Amino acid sequence: MPRAFEGLKVIDFTQVLAGPVATQQLAFLGADVVKVETPGIGESGRHIRHAADPSPANMGAIFLSVNAGKRSLAIDLKHPDAKTVMHRLAAQADVVVQNFKAGVIDKLGFSYESLSKQNPKLIYCSISGYGQKGPRANAAAYDPAVQGSSGMMHLTGTEESGPLRTGFASVDIGTGLYAAIAISGALYRRSHTGNGQFLDVAMLDTAMSMMSLNFMMLSRTGIEPVLTGNQTQLRLPTVDVFPTGDGYIQISAFTDAQARALCIGIGIEGLLADERFADEKNRIKNRQLMRELMIAAFAKRSAFEWQAHLGECKVPASAVLSLPQALAQEQLQHRDFLSGPLTPYGFEDSIRCFNAPYDASVDGPSVDMPPPAVGQHSEAVLTEFGFSAKEIALLIDNSVVAQTP
């Protein structure tokens, strides 16, 4: 049986993270994602890289992380003949995704209005920082900026550190996932109506949506959130990160039963008879003293020992792992989460890519190809979309399209 999106044709104008995350989700499920890139250069995400990254030019880690399973068509979108080429492709496509600043794609001649005239079944998804309308619609946006403008950073950090952003691109990734959901919904709608539609996905909206719990708490209590570090806004002393005899452990004892099991598990059950710690209200009131007593208890074992012991006590707890430790944990070996090894064009070594973060009983997500080189599939893509060998040769000779290698 084919995967869910087998046979789906996606024209991908996206770059860096949010957009490529969305189209990679479609590729995981079998969609033919054609990545449209500038000849010789490719999309900008290829070039944002760590100085120590040994990957070949145009193949930095950001690009590698979110472009597996796609094919690359290198075309100069500013060339007069590019419009004819892309309109022919879009006429046969199911989905177009782009994440330029608002208005840029329109000036190039590839707006939803222009492409949907010849293909009313087209699903067209625009991803941007602040959406396609409003006073900030034309503002450039990267993940850290949106974390700041959404209020997200004002929830992260401590009084000593001040506001902090997350250590990973949470808004970019979340926006890509929301966009993939929106596209999937539009495709389902089209299966009933026969009609395509325009989708406007904004990183700011995503960031706000990810904080829906925080906003609901604000609306119900009127209390503005404060910087709490590893605690929660509830200020429960039994939900926090603690140093141990070796490493750190994260404890998530939210309920009274879990808090009591925690106290018993770490050998401070005597606190439960003390009115200062006997119930949740008093534990919150005396949280700093309770934290000090818990730190003293946790110092007696390592984080991994406490994780195993507290698991037996039915207390949600986890050692705080480094990224290499997290990747090496046995649990991931049972999830088929890492694909590969894959060897992208121009690489001497192979790489492992993340698969989609879910499994399915039949025809689930998978990674078919390594991230492409710029223009690696130009001729193959054009041939499959009905261009003749003569037409393709002329496009290459006139520097409209480039084939690499």
Residue, then its C-alpha position, 0 to 999 in steps of 0.5 A: m500500500p502507498r503512504a498517505f501522500e504518495g503521488l502528491k506533487v509539492i512545489d517547495f519555495t521555502q528556505v531555512l527552517a519553518g517552511p522546510v520543516a513543513t514540506q519535509q513532513l509531507a515528504f515523510l509521508g510519500a509526497d514528491v517535494v520539489k525544492v526550488e532553488t537559486p542555481g549554484i547557491g541554493e536556499s539560504g539555509r544551506h549557508i547558515r552553518h557552524a564554523a566547525d561543520p565539515s560538510p561540503a559547501n551549500m550543505g550546512a547542518i541546518f539544511l541537512s536537518v530538514n530537507a531529506g526526502k526532497r528533490s532540488l530544481a535549480i532555476d533562476l526565478k528572476h529570469p524572464d523565462a522562469k515564469t513560464v516554467m514555474h507556471r507549467l509546474a504549478a498547473q500540475a502540482d497539488v501544493v505550493v509552499q513558500n516562506f518569503k517575506a510578504g509580497v516577495i513571491d508576488k513580485l516574482g509572479f508566483s502568487y496564489e492568485s496567479l497560480s490558482k487561475q490555471n489550477p483551482k485545485l491548488i493548495y497554496c501555503s504562505i509561511s511568514g513571521y507575522g502573517q500576510k496582513g497587519p502592520r508587521a506583515n512585511a517585517a523579516a523574522y527569525d525564530p529568536a525575534v518571534q520568541g521575543s515578540s510573542g512573550m515567550m522569552h518572558l516565560t523563560g529564564t530566572e530573575e538572575s538571568g533575565p529573559l531567555r530564548t529556548g536552546f532550539a528553534s521552537v517557533d520555527i519547528g512548531t510553525g512548520l508542524y502547524a503548516a503541515i497540519a493546515i496543508s493536510g486539512a486543506l487536502y482533505r477538504r479538497s477531496h470533498t469539495g474539489n477546490g484548493q485554497f490559500l493558507d496563511v501561517a504565521m510564526l507569531d500565531t504559532a508562538m502564541s498558540m504554543m503558550s495557550l496554557n499560559f494565556m489561559m492561566l493569565s485570563r483566569t487569575g489575572i496574575e502575570p507570569v514571572l520568570t521561574g527557571n525550571q519551576t512551573q508557574l504553579r511554583l510547586p517545589t516538587v516540580d523542578v530540576f535538582p542536582t544529585g550526587d552525579g548529574y541533574i534530575q528533573i522531577s514532575a510531581f504535580t499531584d499530591a499523591q506524586a509529591r507524597a510518593l516523592c518524599i517517601g522515595i527520597g527518604i524525607e517522608g517525615l516532612l509529611a507530618d510537618e504542617r509546613f509541608a503537609d499539603e500543597k498550599n503549605r509546600i508552595k509557601n515553604r518551597q525554598l526550605m523544601r527545596e534545600l531539604m530535597i537537594a540534600a536528599f538527592a545528593k546521596r545518589s546519581a541522577f540515573e540511580w534516582q531515575a530508576h528508583l523513582g520510576e519504581c515509586k511511580v514518580p515522574a522523573s528523568a535524568v537531565l541528559s546531554l544531547p549525545q546521551a539523549l541520542a544514545q538512549e536505548q528507548l530511541q532504538h525501539r522507535d525507528f526514529l533515526s533513518g539512514p545511513l544516507t550519503p548526500y551527493g558530494f559527501e565522503d561520510s554518511i549521515r543520519c536524519f530524523n524520521a517523523p516523530y510518530d509511527a503508524s501500523v501500516d505505511g508510516p513515515s520514512v525517509d527515501m533520499p538524502p538532502p539534495a545538492v543544488g539542482q541535483h534533480s533539475e532534468a528529472v523533475l522537468t522531464e516528469f512534468g512534461f518538458s521535452a529533452k529539447e526544451i530542457a537543453l534550451l533552458i539550461d543553455n539560456s541559464v534559466v535552469a541548472q543541473t548539478p552535477 
